[in-house]
Protein backbone atom coordinates (compact mmCIF):
# COMPACT_ATOMS: atom_id res chain seq x y z
CA UNK A 1 0.00 0.00 0.00
CA UNK A 2 1.33 3.42 -0.98
CA UNK A 3 0.62 6.42 1.20
CA UNK A 4 0.06 10.06 0.44
CA UNK A 5 -0.31 12.98 2.80
CA UNK A 6 -3.15 15.45 2.31
CA UNK A 7 -2.88 19.19 2.85
CA UNK A 8 -6.21 20.19 1.32
CA UNK A 9 -6.91 23.83 0.60
CA UNK A 10 -6.49 26.80 2.90
CA UNK A 11 -8.92 28.39 5.27
CA UNK A 12 -8.97 32.16 5.69
CA UNK A 13 -5.17 32.25 5.98
CA UNK A 14 -2.65 30.47 3.76
CA UNK A 15 -0.08 28.10 5.22
CA UNK A 16 1.72 24.96 4.12
CA UNK A 17 2.60 22.30 6.77
CA UNK A 18 6.11 21.85 5.41
CA UNK A 19 7.59 20.03 8.42
CA UNK A 20 4.77 17.49 8.30
CA UNK A 21 5.33 16.94 4.57
CA UNK A 22 9.07 16.50 5.03
CA UNK A 23 8.41 14.06 7.88
CA UNK A 24 6.05 12.08 5.67
CA UNK A 25 8.67 11.98 2.94
CA UNK A 26 11.22 10.62 5.43
CA UNK A 27 8.73 7.88 6.37
CA UNK A 28 8.45 6.72 2.76
CA UNK A 29 5.21 8.43 1.83
CA UNK A 30 4.75 8.41 -1.92
CA UNK A 31 2.85 11.66 -2.54
CA UNK A 32 1.53 14.94 -1.17
CA UNK A 33 -1.93 16.13 -2.26
CA UNK A 34 -3.16 19.71 -2.51
CA UNK A 35 -6.66 20.88 -3.35
CA UNK A 36 -8.73 23.87 -4.40
CA UNK A 37 -12.33 25.01 -4.25
CA UNK A 38 -12.93 28.77 -4.23
CA UNK A 39 -9.98 30.16 -2.27
CA UNK A 40 -6.36 29.06 -2.48
CA UNK A 41 -5.29 27.25 -5.65
CA UNK A 42 -3.81 23.76 -5.79
CA UNK A 43 -0.70 24.38 -7.89
CA UNK A 44 1.16 27.19 -6.16
CA UNK A 45 1.66 25.25 -2.87
CA UNK A 46 3.06 22.29 -4.82
CA UNK A 47 5.70 24.49 -6.46
CA UNK A 48 6.77 25.62 -2.99
CA UNK A 49 6.79 22.03 -1.71
CA UNK A 50 8.80 20.87 -4.73
CA UNK A 51 11.59 23.25 -3.80
CA UNK A 52 11.72 21.96 -0.22
CA UNK A 53 11.49 18.20 -0.80
CA UNK A 54 13.48 15.59 -2.68
CA UNK A 55 11.30 12.89 -4.23
CA UNK A 56 7.76 12.86 -2.86
CA UNK A 57 5.27 13.08 -5.71
CA UNK A 58 3.33 16.33 -6.14
CA UNK A 59 -0.34 15.65 -6.70
CA UNK A 60 -3.50 17.65 -7.12
CA UNK A 61 -6.58 16.36 -5.42
CA UNK A 62 -8.09 18.09 -7.23
CA UNK A 63 -7.59 20.69 -9.93
CA UNK A 64 -10.98 22.10 -10.84
CA UNK A 65 -11.62 21.38 -14.53
CA UNK A 66 -13.72 24.52 -15.12
CA UNK A 67 -11.02 26.73 -13.59
CA UNK A 68 -8.54 26.29 -16.46
CA UNK A 69 -8.49 25.42 -20.11
CA UNK A 70 -6.97 22.00 -20.80
CA UNK A 71 -3.93 23.73 -22.33
CA UNK A 72 -3.35 25.80 -19.18
CA UNK A 73 -3.57 22.73 -16.97
CA UNK A 74 -1.14 20.84 -19.20
CA UNK A 75 1.29 23.78 -19.19
CA UNK A 76 1.12 24.09 -15.40
CA UNK A 77 1.58 20.38 -14.70
CA UNK A 78 4.34 20.04 -17.29
CA UNK A 79 6.21 23.04 -15.90
CA UNK A 80 5.85 21.84 -12.29
CA UNK A 81 7.11 18.38 -13.22
CA UNK A 82 10.12 19.79 -15.09
CA UNK A 83 11.07 22.11 -12.22
CA UNK A 84 10.71 19.26 -9.72
CA UNK A 85 13.15 17.04 -11.60
CA UNK A 86 10.75 14.98 -13.69
CA UNK A 87 8.33 12.11 -13.05
CA UNK A 88 7.08 13.73 -9.84
CA UNK A 89 3.56 14.96 -10.59
CA UNK A 90 0.11 13.39 -10.60
CA UNK A 91 -2.59 15.38 -12.34
CA UNK A 92 -5.75 14.88 -10.30
CA UNK A 93 -8.83 16.46 -11.86
CA UNK A 94 -12.47 16.86 -11.00
CA UNK A 95 -15.65 18.84 -11.35
CA UNK A 96 -17.25 20.50 -8.39
CA UNK A 97 -21.02 20.87 -8.35
CA UNK A 98 -23.04 23.33 -10.43
CA UNK A 99 -23.10 25.85 -7.58
CA UNK A 100 -19.32 26.27 -7.66
CA UNK A 101 -18.82 25.73 -11.39
CA UNK A 102 -21.33 28.40 -12.34
CA UNK A 103 -21.16 30.54 -9.19
CA UNK A 104 -17.38 30.84 -8.78
CA UNK A 105 -15.75 29.86 -12.06
CA UNK A 106 -18.46 31.45 -14.16
CA UNK A 107 -18.72 28.48 -16.50
CA UNK A 108 -21.81 26.55 -17.58
CA UNK A 109 -22.32 23.13 -15.99
CA UNK A 110 -22.74 21.73 -19.51
CA UNK A 111 -22.23 18.03 -20.08
CA UNK A 112 -19.89 16.79 -17.32
CA UNK A 113 -19.02 13.44 -18.87
CA UNK A 114 -18.29 14.97 -22.26
CA UNK A 115 -16.24 17.74 -20.68
CA UNK A 116 -14.12 15.27 -18.71
CA UNK A 117 -13.51 13.02 -21.73
CA UNK A 118 -12.47 15.90 -24.00
CA UNK A 119 -10.32 17.49 -21.27
CA UNK A 120 -8.34 14.29 -20.71
CA UNK A 121 -7.99 13.75 -24.47
CA UNK A 122 -6.45 17.19 -24.87
CA UNK A 123 -4.11 16.79 -21.90
CA UNK A 124 -2.77 13.52 -23.25
CA UNK A 125 -2.21 15.05 -26.69
CA UNK A 126 -0.32 18.00 -25.22
CA UNK A 127 1.82 15.82 -22.97
CA UNK A 128 2.78 13.46 -25.80
CA UNK A 129 3.56 16.13 -28.44
CA UNK A 130 3.01 13.65 -31.30
CA UNK A 131 1.28 16.25 -33.47
CA UNK A 132 -0.28 19.71 -33.18
CA UNK A 133 -3.36 19.59 -31.00
CA UNK A 134 -6.67 19.77 -32.80
CA UNK A 135 -10.11 18.88 -31.48
CA UNK A 136 -13.59 19.88 -32.57
CA UNK A 137 -15.47 18.81 -29.49
CA UNK A 138 -18.73 19.65 -27.81
CA UNK A 139 -17.12 21.39 -24.83
CA UNK A 140 -13.71 22.31 -26.27
CA UNK A 141 -12.46 23.39 -29.69
CA UNK A 142 -8.77 23.79 -30.54
CA UNK A 143 -8.31 25.94 -32.51
CA UNK A 144 -11.33 27.87 -31.32
CA UNK A 145 -13.76 28.76 -34.12
CA UNK A 146 -16.84 29.78 -32.16
CA UNK A 147 -18.43 33.12 -31.36
CA UNK A 148 -15.96 35.99 -31.41
CA UNK A 149 -13.20 34.04 -33.18
CA UNK A 150 -11.06 35.81 -35.79
CA UNK A 151 -10.48 32.53 -37.62
CA UNK A 152 -6.68 32.85 -37.36
CA UNK A 153 -6.01 30.09 -34.84
CA UNK A 154 -3.93 27.10 -35.88
CA UNK A 155 -3.07 23.78 -34.19
CA UNK A 156 0.07 24.01 -32.04
CA UNK A 157 2.46 21.76 -30.13
CA UNK A 158 3.88 22.60 -26.72
CA UNK A 159 7.25 24.37 -26.84
CA UNK A 160 8.18 22.60 -23.62
CA UNK A 161 8.93 18.90 -24.08
CA UNK A 162 6.90 17.56 -21.18
CA UNK A 163 6.87 14.18 -19.52
CA UNK A 164 4.56 12.33 -21.98
CA UNK A 165 3.33 9.98 -19.28
CA UNK A 166 2.10 12.34 -16.56
CA UNK A 167 -0.58 10.26 -14.83
CA UNK A 168 -4.13 11.58 -14.83
CA UNK A 169 -6.48 10.67 -11.99
CA UNK A 170 -10.15 11.63 -11.88
CA UNK A 171 -12.34 12.36 -8.87
CA UNK A 172 -15.80 11.05 -9.74
CA UNK A 173 -18.84 9.81 -7.80
CA UNK A 174 -21.75 8.77 -10.00
CA UNK A 175 -21.96 5.57 -12.05
CA UNK A 176 -21.44 7.15 -15.49
CA UNK A 177 -18.39 9.15 -14.51
CA UNK A 178 -16.85 6.30 -12.50
CA UNK A 179 -17.14 4.11 -15.61
CA UNK A 180 -15.56 6.90 -17.63
CA UNK A 181 -12.71 7.17 -15.12
CA UNK A 182 -11.91 3.47 -15.47
CA UNK A 183 -12.02 3.82 -19.25
CA UNK A 184 -9.81 6.89 -19.81
CA UNK A 185 -7.83 7.70 -16.64
CA UNK A 186 -4.80 6.23 -14.90
CA UNK A 187 -6.42 6.37 -11.49
CA UNK A 188 -9.54 7.14 -9.49
CA UNK A 189 -9.88 9.50 -6.52
CA UNK A 190 -13.11 8.46 -4.79
CA UNK A 191 -14.58 10.87 -2.26
CA UNK A 192 -16.42 9.46 0.76
CA UNK A 193 -14.63 6.16 0.31
CA UNK A 194 -15.58 3.33 2.63
CA UNK A 195 -13.75 0.00 2.38
CA UNK A 196 -17.06 -1.62 3.33
CA UNK A 197 -18.79 -0.15 0.26
CA UNK A 198 -16.38 -0.97 -2.56
CA UNK A 199 -18.86 -3.50 -3.96
CA UNK A 200 -20.97 -0.55 -5.10
CA UNK A 201 -18.21 0.60 -7.43
CA UNK A 202 -16.58 -2.61 -8.68
CA UNK A 203 -19.16 -3.27 -11.46
CA UNK A 204 -18.87 0.31 -12.76
CA UNK A 205 -15.08 0.10 -12.85
CA UNK A 206 -15.20 -3.26 -14.61
CA UNK A 207 -17.53 -1.82 -17.24
CA UNK A 208 -15.12 1.05 -17.85
CA UNK A 209 -12.19 -1.34 -18.21
CA UNK A 210 -14.13 -3.43 -20.71
CA UNK A 211 -14.94 -0.38 -22.82
CA UNK A 212 -11.25 0.56 -22.90
CA UNK A 213 -10.30 -2.99 -23.88
CA UNK A 214 -12.86 -2.94 -26.68
CA UNK A 215 -11.02 0.12 -28.04
CA UNK A 216 -7.70 -1.74 -27.95
CA UNK A 217 -6.38 -0.42 -24.63
CA UNK A 218 -4.59 -2.59 -22.06
CA UNK A 219 -6.73 -1.56 -19.11
CA UNK A 220 -7.70 -3.27 -15.89
CA UNK A 221 -7.08 -3.64 -12.21
CA UNK A 222 -3.43 -4.47 -12.91
CA UNK A 223 -2.56 -0.98 -14.15
CA UNK A 224 -5.16 1.25 -12.51
CA UNK A 225 -4.67 3.20 -9.28
CA UNK A 226 -7.30 3.90 -6.64
CA UNK A 227 -6.30 6.46 -4.03
CA UNK A 228 -8.57 7.97 -1.43
CA UNK A 229 -8.33 10.24 1.57
CA UNK A 230 -8.66 8.92 5.10
CA UNK A 231 -8.67 10.95 8.31
CA UNK A 232 -6.45 9.33 10.94
CA UNK A 233 -6.60 10.41 14.59
CA UNK A 234 -4.98 8.58 17.49
CA UNK A 235 -7.16 9.19 20.55
CA UNK A 236 -8.92 7.45 23.42
CA UNK A 237 -12.10 9.41 22.68
CA UNK A 238 -13.56 7.80 19.56
CA UNK A 239 -16.84 9.71 19.80
CA UNK A 240 -15.08 13.07 19.85
CA UNK A 241 -12.94 12.10 16.85
CA UNK A 242 -16.04 11.11 14.90
CA UNK A 243 -17.86 14.28 15.86
CA UNK A 244 -14.97 16.42 14.60
CA UNK A 245 -15.69 15.19 11.08
CA UNK A 246 -19.44 15.61 11.07
CA UNK A 247 -19.57 19.31 10.09
CA UNK A 248 -17.85 18.52 6.80
CA UNK A 249 -20.17 15.60 6.10
CA UNK A 250 -23.22 17.73 6.90
CA UNK A 251 -21.95 20.53 4.65
CA UNK A 252 -21.53 18.29 1.61
CA UNK A 253 -24.48 15.96 2.12
CA UNK A 254 -26.79 18.77 3.15
CA UNK A 255 -25.64 21.90 1.41
CA UNK A 256 -23.20 21.22 -1.42
CA UNK A 257 -25.74 21.26 -4.19
CA UNK A 258 -29.44 21.75 -4.76
CA UNK A 259 -32.05 19.46 -3.25
CA UNK A 260 -32.41 17.49 -6.47
CA UNK A 261 -28.76 17.73 -7.57
CA UNK A 262 -26.39 16.68 -4.80
CA UNK A 263 -23.93 13.92 -5.71
CA UNK A 264 -22.66 13.65 -2.13
CA UNK A 265 -26.14 13.03 -0.83
CA UNK A 266 -26.61 10.40 -3.53
CA UNK A 267 -23.50 8.61 -2.27
CA UNK A 268 -24.83 8.44 1.29
CA UNK A 269 -28.09 6.99 -0.04
CA UNK A 270 -26.09 4.41 -1.99
CA UNK A 271 -24.28 3.46 1.22
CA UNK A 272 -27.57 2.68 2.95
CA UNK A 273 -28.04 5.90 4.90
CA UNK A 274 -30.89 7.30 2.84
CA UNK A 275 -33.13 8.39 5.71
CA UNK A 276 -30.30 10.20 7.48
CA UNK A 277 -29.21 11.83 4.21
CA UNK A 278 -32.71 13.20 3.67
CA UNK A 279 -32.93 14.60 7.21
CA UNK A 280 -29.49 16.20 6.92
CA UNK A 281 -30.42 17.89 3.67
CA UNK A 282 -33.80 19.10 4.93
CA UNK A 283 -32.25 20.66 8.01
CA UNK A 284 -29.22 22.13 6.25
CA UNK A 285 -31.20 23.76 3.47
CA UNK A 286 -33.58 25.29 6.03
CA UNK A 287 -30.64 26.92 7.80
CA UNK A 288 -30.49 24.49 10.74
CA UNK A 289 -26.84 23.55 10.33
CA UNK A 290 -26.24 22.53 13.95
CA UNK A 291 -29.26 20.24 13.86
CA UNK A 292 -28.10 18.76 10.54
CA UNK A 293 -24.79 17.85 12.13
CA UNK A 294 -26.56 15.88 14.84
CA UNK A 295 -28.22 13.71 12.19
CA UNK A 296 -24.91 12.46 10.72
CA UNK A 297 -24.64 8.81 11.85
CA UNK A 298 -21.57 7.77 13.83
CA UNK A 299 -21.51 4.54 11.84
CA UNK A 300 -21.25 6.40 8.54
CA UNK A 301 -18.32 8.54 9.68
CA UNK A 302 -16.59 5.56 11.27
CA UNK A 303 -16.70 3.69 7.94
CA UNK A 304 -14.73 6.45 6.24
CA UNK A 305 -11.90 7.10 8.74
CA UNK A 306 -9.43 5.49 11.10
CA UNK A 307 -9.74 6.91 14.60
CA UNK A 308 -9.27 5.73 18.17
CA UNK A 309 -6.53 3.98 20.12
CA UNK A 310 -3.64 2.51 18.18
CA UNK A 311 -4.94 -1.05 18.42
CA UNK A 312 -8.37 -0.05 17.11
CA UNK A 313 -6.78 1.68 14.12
CA UNK A 314 -4.49 -1.28 13.55
CA UNK A 315 -7.43 -3.68 13.46
CA UNK A 316 -9.67 -1.50 11.27
CA UNK A 317 -6.84 -0.80 8.81
CA UNK A 318 -7.12 -4.38 7.58
CA UNK A 319 -10.40 -3.62 5.82
CA UNK A 320 -8.75 -0.73 3.97
CA UNK A 321 -5.77 -2.85 2.95
CA UNK A 322 -8.05 -5.59 1.61
CA UNK A 323 -10.57 -3.37 -0.20
CA UNK A 324 -8.81 -2.87 -3.54
CA UNK A 325 -7.10 0.43 -2.83
CA UNK A 326 -3.61 1.02 -4.16
CA UNK A 327 -2.94 4.07 -1.98
CA UNK A 328 -4.35 6.05 0.94
CA UNK A 329 -3.96 9.81 1.33
CA UNK A 330 -3.57 10.27 5.07
CA UNK A 331 -5.27 13.34 6.49
CA UNK A 332 -3.59 13.76 9.86
CA UNK A 333 -1.84 16.39 11.91
CA UNK A 334 -0.31 14.08 14.50
CA UNK A 335 3.24 12.91 13.70
CA UNK A 336 2.44 9.69 15.51
CA UNK A 337 -0.53 9.10 13.19
CA UNK A 338 1.70 9.49 10.14
CA UNK A 339 4.19 7.10 11.72
CA UNK A 340 1.53 4.50 12.58
CA UNK A 341 0.20 4.50 9.03
CA UNK A 342 3.73 4.13 7.65
CA UNK A 343 4.20 1.13 9.87
CA UNK A 344 0.88 -0.46 8.84
CA UNK A 345 1.47 0.17 5.14
CA UNK A 346 5.13 -0.91 5.40
CA UNK A 347 6.26 2.08 3.38
CA UNK A 348 9.92 1.68 4.35
CA UNK A 349 10.17 -2.10 3.96
C-alpha positions in Angstrom: 0.0 0.0 0.0 1.3 3.4 -1.0 0.6 6.4 1.2 0.1 10.1 0.4 -0.3 13.0 2.8 -3.1 15.4 2.3 -2.9 19.2 2.9 -6.2 20.2 1.3 -6.9 23.8 0.6 -6.5 26.8 2.9 -8.9 28.4 5.3 -9.0 32.2 5.7 -5.2 32.2 6.0 -2.7 30.5 3.8 -0.1 28.1 5.2 1.7 25.0 4.1 2.6 22.3 6.8 6.1 21.8 5.4 7.6 20.0 8.4 4.8 17.5 8.3 5.3 16.9 4.6 9.1 16.5 5.0 8.4 14.1 7.9 6.0 12.1 5.7 8.7 12.0 2.9 11.2 10.6 5.4 8.7 7.9 6.4 8.5 6.7 2.8 5.2 8.4 1.8 4.8 8.4 -1.9 2.8 11.7 -2.5 1.5 14.9 -1.2 -1.9 16.1 -2.3 -3.2 19.7 -2.5 -6.7 20.9 -3.3 -8.7 23.9 -4.4 -12.3 25.0 -4.2 -12.9 28.8 -4.2 -10.0 30.2 -2.3 -6.4 29.1 -2.5 -5.3 27.3 -5.7 -3.8 23.8 -5.8 -0.7 24.4 -7.9 1.2 27.2 -6.2 1.7 25.3 -2.9 3.1 22.3 -4.8 5.7 24.5 -6.5 6.8 25.6 -3.0 6.8 22.0 -1.7 8.8 20.9 -4.7 11.6 23.3 -3.8 11.7 22.0 -0.2 11.5 18.2 -0.8 13.5 15.6 -2.7 11.3 12.9 -4.2 7.8 12.9 -2.9 5.3 13.1 -5.7 3.3 16.3 -6.1 -0.3 15.6 -6.7 -3.5 17.7 -7.1 -6.6 16.4 -5.4 -8.1 18.1 -7.2 -7.6 20.7 -9.9 -11.0 22.1 -10.8 -11.6 21.4 -14.5 -13.7 24.5 -15.1 -11.0 26.7 -13.6 -8.5 26.3 -16.5 -8.5 25.4 -20.1 -7.0 22.0 -20.8 -3.9 23.7 -22.3 -3.3 25.8 -19.2 -3.6 22.7 -17.0 -1.1 20.8 -19.2 1.3 23.8 -19.2 1.1 24.1 -15.4 1.6 20.4 -14.7 4.3 20.0 -17.3 6.2 23.0 -15.9 5.9 21.8 -12.3 7.1 18.4 -13.2 10.1 19.8 -15.1 11.1 22.1 -12.2 10.7 19.3 -9.7 13.1 17.0 -11.6 10.7 15.0 -13.7 8.3 12.1 -13.0 7.1 13.7 -9.8 3.6 15.0 -10.6 0.1 13.4 -10.6 -2.6 15.4 -12.3 -5.8 14.9 -10.3 -8.8 16.5 -11.9 -12.5 16.9 -11.0 -15.7 18.8 -11.3 -17.3 20.5 -8.4 -21.0 20.9 -8.3 -23.0 23.3 -10.4 -23.1 25.9 -7.6 -19.3 26.3 -7.7 -18.8 25.7 -11.4 -21.3 28.4 -12.3 -21.2 30.5 -9.2 -17.4 30.8 -8.8 -15.7 29.9 -12.1 -18.5 31.4 -14.2 -18.7 28.5 -16.5 -21.8 26.5 -17.6 -22.3 23.1 -16.0 -22.7 21.7 -19.5 -22.2 18.0 -20.1 -19.9 16.8 -17.3 -19.0 13.4 -18.9 -18.3 15.0 -22.3 -16.2 17.7 -20.7 -14.1 15.3 -18.7 -13.5 13.0 -21.7 -12.5 15.9 -24.0 -10.3 17.5 -21.3 -8.3 14.3 -20.7 -8.0 13.7 -24.5 -6.5 17.2 -24.9 -4.1 16.8 -21.9 -2.8 13.5 -23.3 -2.2 15.0 -26.7 -0.3 18.0 -25.2 1.8 15.8 -23.0 2.8 13.5 -25.8 3.6 16.1 -28.4 3.0 13.6 -31.3 1.3 16.2 -33.5 -0.3 19.7 -33.2 -3.4 19.6 -31.0 -6.7 19.8 -32.8 -10.1 18.9 -31.5 -13.6 19.9 -32.6 -15.5 18.8 -29.5 -18.7 19.7 -27.8 -17.1 21.4 -24.8 -13.7 22.3 -26.3 -12.5 23.4 -29.7 -8.8 23.8 -30.5 -8.3 25.9 -32.5 -11.3 27.9 -31.3 -13.8 28.8 -34.1 -16.8 29.8 -32.2 -18.4 33.1 -31.4 -16.0 36.0 -31.4 -13.2 34.0 -33.2 -11.1 35.8 -35.8 -10.5 32.5 -37.6 -6.7 32.8 -37.4 -6.0 30.1 -34.8 -3.9 27.1 -35.9 -3.1 23.8 -34.2 0.1 24.0 -32.0 2.5 21.8 -30.1 3.9 22.6 -26.7 7.2 24.4 -26.8 8.2 22.6 -23.6 8.9 18.9 -24.1 6.9 17.6 -21.2 6.9 14.2 -19.5 4.6 12.3 -22.0 3.3 10.0 -19.3 2.1 12.3 -16.6 -0.6 10.3 -14.8 -4.1 11.6 -14.8 -6.5 10.7 -12.0 -10.1 11.6 -11.9 -12.3 12.4 -8.9 -15.8 11.0 -9.7 -18.8 9.8 -7.8 -21.7 8.8 -10.0 -22.0 5.6 -12.1 -21.4 7.1 -15.5 -18.4 9.1 -14.5 -16.8 6.3 -12.5 -17.1 4.1 -15.6 -15.6 6.9 -17.6 -12.7 7.2 -15.1 -11.9 3.5 -15.5 -12.0 3.8 -19.2 -9.8 6.9 -19.8 -7.8 7.7 -16.6 -4.8 6.2 -14.9 -6.4 6.4 -11.5 -9.5 7.1 -9.5 -9.9 9.5 -6.5 -13.1 8.5 -4.8 -14.6 10.9 -2.3 -16.4 9.5 0.8 -14.6 6.2 0.3 -15.6 3.3 2.6 -13.8 0.0 2.4 -17.1 -1.6 3.3 -18.8 -0.2 0.3 -16.4 -1.0 -2.6 -18.9 -3.5 -4.0 -21.0 -0.5 -5.1 -18.2 0.6 -7.4 -16.6 -2.6 -8.7 -19.2 -3.3 -11.5 -18.9 0.3 -12.8 -15.1 0.1 -12.9 -15.2 -3.3 -14.6 -17.5 -1.8 -17.2 -15.1 1.0 -17.9 -12.2 -1.3 -18.2 -14.1 -3.4 -20.7 -14.9 -0.4 -22.8 -11.2 0.6 -22.9 -10.3 -3.0 -23.9 -12.9 -2.9 -26.7 -11.0 0.1 -28.0 -7.7 -1.7 -28.0 -6.4 -0.4 -24.6 -4.6 -2.6 -22.1 -6.7 -1.6 -19.1 -7.7 -3.3 -15.9 -7.1 -3.6 -12.2 -3.4 -4.5 -12.9 -2.6 -1.0 -14.1 -5.2 1.2 -12.5 -4.7 3.2 -9.3 -7.3 3.9 -6.6 -6.3 6.5 -4.0 -8.6 8.0 -1.4 -8.3 10.2 1.6 -8.7 8.9 5.1 -8.7 11.0 8.3 -6.4 9.3 10.9 -6.6 10.4 14.6 -5.0 8.6 17.5 -7.2 9.2 20.6 -8.9 7.5 23.4 -12.1 9.4 22.7 -13.6 7.8 19.6 -16.8 9.7 19.8 -15.1 13.1 19.9 -12.9 12.1 16.9 -16.0 11.1 14.9 -17.9 14.3 15.9 -15.0 16.4 14.6 -15.7 15.2 11.1 -19.4 15.6 11.1 -19.6 19.3 10.1 -17.8 18.5 6.8 -20.2 15.6 6.1 -23.2 17.7 6.9 -21.9 20.5 4.7 -21.5 18.3 1.6 -24.5 16.0 2.1 -26.8 18.8 3.1 -25.6 21.9 1.4 -23.2 21.2 -1.4 -25.7 21.3 -4.2 -29.4 21.8 -4.8 -32.1 19.5 -3.3 -32.4 17.5 -6.5 -28.8 17.7 -7.6 -26.4 16.7 -4.8 -23.9 13.9 -5.7 -22.7 13.7 -2.1 -26.1 13.0 -0.8 -26.6 10.4 -3.5 -23.5 8.6 -2.3 -24.8 8.4 1.3 -28.1 7.0 0.0 -26.1 4.4 -2.0 -24.3 3.5 1.2 -27.6 2.7 2.9 -28.0 5.9 4.9 -30.9 7.3 2.8 -33.1 8.4 5.7 -30.3 10.2 7.5 -29.2 11.8 4.2 -32.7 13.2 3.7 -32.9 14.6 7.2 -29.5 16.2 6.9 -30.4 17.9 3.7 -33.8 19.1 4.9 -32.2 20.7 8.0 -29.2 22.1 6.2 -31.2 23.8 3.5 -33.6 25.3 6.0 -30.6 26.9 7.8 -30.5 24.5 10.7 -26.8 23.5 10.3 -26.2 22.5 14.0 -29.3 20.2 13.9 -28.1 18.8 10.5 -24.8 17.8 12.1 -26.6 15.9 14.8 -28.2 13.7 12.2 -24.9 12.5 10.7 -24.6 8.8 11.8 -21.6 7.8 13.8 -21.5 4.5 11.8 -21.2 6.4 8.5 -18.3 8.5 9.7 -16.6 5.6 11.3 -16.7 3.7 7.9 -14.7 6.4 6.2 -11.9 7.1 8.7 -9.4 5.5 11.1 -9.7 6.9 14.6 -9.3 5.7 18.2 -6.5 4.0 20.1 -3.6 2.5 18.2 -4.9 -1.1 18.4 -8.4 0.0 17.1 -6.8 1.7 14.1 -4.5 -1.3 13.5 -7.4 -3.7 13.5 -9.7 -1.5 11.3 -6.8 -0.8 8.8 -7.1 -4.4 7.6 -10.4 -3.6 5.8 -8.8 -0.7 4.0 -5.8 -2.9 2.9 -8.1 -5.6 1.6 -10.6 -3.4 -0.2 -8.8 -2.9 -3.5 -7.1 0.4 -2.8 -3.6 1.0 -4.2 -2.9 4.1 -2.0 -4.4 6.0 0.9 -4.0 9.8 1.3 -3.6 10.3 5.1 -5.3 13.3 6.5 -3.6 13.8 9.9 -1.8 16.4 11.9 -0.3 14.1 14.5 3.2 12.9 13.7 2.4 9.7 15.5 -0.5 9.1 13.2 1.7 9.5 10.1 4.2 7.1 11.7 1.5 4.5 12.6 0.2 4.5 9.0 3.7 4.1 7.6 4.2 1.1 9.9 0.9 -0.5 8.8 1.5 0.2 5.1 5.1 -0.9 5.4 6.3 2.1 3.4 9.9 1.7 4.3 10.2 -2.1 4.0 
